[in-house]
Amino acid sequence: MKYDDASWHFGGDYPSDLPQENAYTHIGIFLAWAIENDLVGELHRKEWPEEIEAVINRSITGAKFLAENCDGKFSDEDLNELGNGFASHFYEGDYCELYAEAADPEGQYETVYHIPDTWETYEKVSPCITRFFEEWKSQKS
């Protein structure tokens, strides 16, 4: 099952002044969080251990990992069972709205695609994902 695909964002309302790489940012933030929280799938562990370590060490962003290793696609193969349970609930539900609010609380960016792919952005969004994850885990217990 595919949760998201950067190419889905290239048309329609996508700003013509931005490179397509900007469509990877919101997906990459979630993927980086999943990597940091040991929710990544076995395929990734076997295929890209150095790249996963690079995300953990913050030498590459989740968006860069997504672009270079996942062809811009975020699917159930990217996560383990716990990660997929959470993504099915959260990513497909509240994530995009939470991402926009957390990454750009002052509304300084023209669109969500203008939000930069940086670890500073990740630091704004990550605690919110973690909070929702902990709430989700406690509700399913």
C-alpha positions as CSV (number, residue, x, y, z in Angstrom):
1,M,0.0,0.0,0.0
2,K,1.3,3.4,-0.9
3,Y,0.9,6.2,1.7
4,D,2.3,9.0,-0.4
5,D,4.3,9.7,-3.5
6,A,6.2,12.9,-4.2
7,S,5.0,12.8,-7.8
8,W,1.4,13.1,-6.6
9,H,2.3,16.6,-5.6
10,F,4.0,17.9,-8.8
11,G,0.9,18.9,-10.6
12,G,-2.2,21.0,-9.6
13,D,-1.4,23.5,-6.9
14,Y,2.4,22.8,-6.8
15,P,4.3,26.1,-7.1
16,S,5.9,26.4,-10.5
17,D,8.8,28.3,-8.9
18,L,10.0,25.4,-6.8
19,P,12.1,22.4,-7.7
20,Q,10.3,19.1,-7.5
21,E,12.5,18.0,-4.6
22,N,10.5,20.2,-2.3
23,A,7.6,17.8,-2.7
24,Y,9.7,15.2,-0.8
25,T,10.1,17.2,2.4
26,H,6.9,16.4,4.3
27,I,7.2,12.7,3.4
28,G,10.9,12.7,4.3
29,I,10.3,14.2,7.7
30,F,7.9,11.4,8.6
31,L,10.3,8.8,7.2
32,A,13.3,10.2,9.1
33,W,11.1,10.1,12.3
34,A,10.3,6.4,11.6
35,I,14.0,5.7,11.0
36,E,15.0,7.4,14.3
37,N,12.3,5.5,16.1
38,D,13.2,2.1,14.8
39,L,10.0,1.7,12.7
40,V,11.7,1.2,9.4
41,G,11.1,-2.0,7.4
42,E,13.4,-4.9,7.0
43,L,13.9,-4.1,3.3
44,H,15.5,-0.8,4.2
45,R,17.7,-2.4,6.9
46,K,19.1,-4.9,4.4
47,E,19.3,-2.7,1.3
48,W,20.5,0.6,2.7
49,P,22.1,0.3,6.2
50,E,24.6,3.0,5.5
51,E,22.0,5.4,4.3
52,I,19.8,4.7,7.3
53,E,22.8,5.4,9.5
54,A,23.3,8.7,7.5
55,V,19.8,9.7,8.4
56,I,20.3,8.8,12.1
57,N,23.6,10.7,12.1
58,R,21.9,13.6,10.2
59,S,24.3,13.7,7.4
60,I,21.3,13.3,5.0
61,T,17.7,14.2,5.4
62,G,14.7,11.9,5.2
63,A,13.7,13.6,2.0
64,K,17.1,12.8,0.4
65,F,16.8,9.2,1.6
66,L,13.3,9.0,0.1
67,A,14.5,10.5,-3.2
68,E,17.6,8.4,-3.6
69,N,16.4,5.0,-2.2
70,C,12.6,5.0,-2.5
71,D,12.0,6.8,-5.8
72,G,10.0,9.4,-3.9
73,K,7.4,6.8,-2.8
74,F,6.4,6.1,0.8
75,S,4.7,2.7,1.2
76,D,4.1,-0.1,3.7
77,E,7.4,-1.7,2.5
78,D,9.2,1.3,4.1
79,L,8.0,0.4,7.6
80,N,7.8,-2.5,10.0
81,E,4.5,-3.8,11.4
82,L,4.3,-1.2,14.3
83,G,5.2,1.6,11.9
84,N,2.6,0.6,9.4
85,G,-0.1,0.4,12.1
86,F,0.8,3.9,13.1
87,A,1.1,5.3,9.5
88,S,-2.2,3.8,8.5
89,H,-3.8,5.7,11.4
90,F,-1.8,8.9,11.5
91,Y,-0.1,9.6,8.2
92,E,-3.3,9.0,6.3
93,G,-5.2,11.1,8.8
94,D,-3.8,14.0,10.7
95,Y,-0.2,14.1,9.5
96,C,-0.2,16.7,6.7
97,E,-2.2,19.2,8.8
98,L,0.1,18.6,11.8
99,Y,3.2,18.9,9.6
100,A,2.1,22.3,8.3
101,E,1.2,23.7,11.7
102,A,4.4,22.4,13.4
103,A,6.8,23.2,10.6
104,D,5.4,26.7,9.9
105,P,3.7,27.9,13.1
106,E,4.0,31.6,12.1
107,G,2.8,31.1,8.6
108,Q,5.9,32.5,7.1
109,Y,6.0,30.2,4.1
110,E,3.9,30.7,1.0
111,T,2.9,27.0,0.9
112,V,3.8,23.8,2.7
113,Y,6.1,23.0,-0.3
114,H,8.2,26.1,0.6
115,I,9.1,24.7,4.0
116,P,12.8,23.8,3.9
117,D,14.1,20.3,4.0
118,T,16.3,20.8,7.1
119,W,16.9,19.2,10.4
120,E,15.5,22.4,12.0
121,T,12.2,21.6,10.3
122,Y,12.5,18.1,11.6
123,E,13.0,19.3,15.1
124,K,9.8,21.3,14.9
125,V,7.7,18.4,13.6
126,S,9.3,15.3,15.3
127,P,8.0,16.0,18.9
128,C,4.4,16.3,17.5
129,I,4.7,13.0,15.7
130,T,6.1,11.4,18.8
131,R,3.2,12.7,20.9
132,F,0.6,11.3,18.5
133,F,2.5,8.0,18.4
134,E,2.5,7.7,22.1
135,E,-1.2,8.5,22.3
136,W,-1.9,6.0,19.5
137,K,0.1,3.2,21.3
138,S,-1.7,3.8,24.6
139,Q,-5.1,3.7,22.9
140,K,-4.4,0.4,21.1
141,S,-3.2,-1.3,24.3
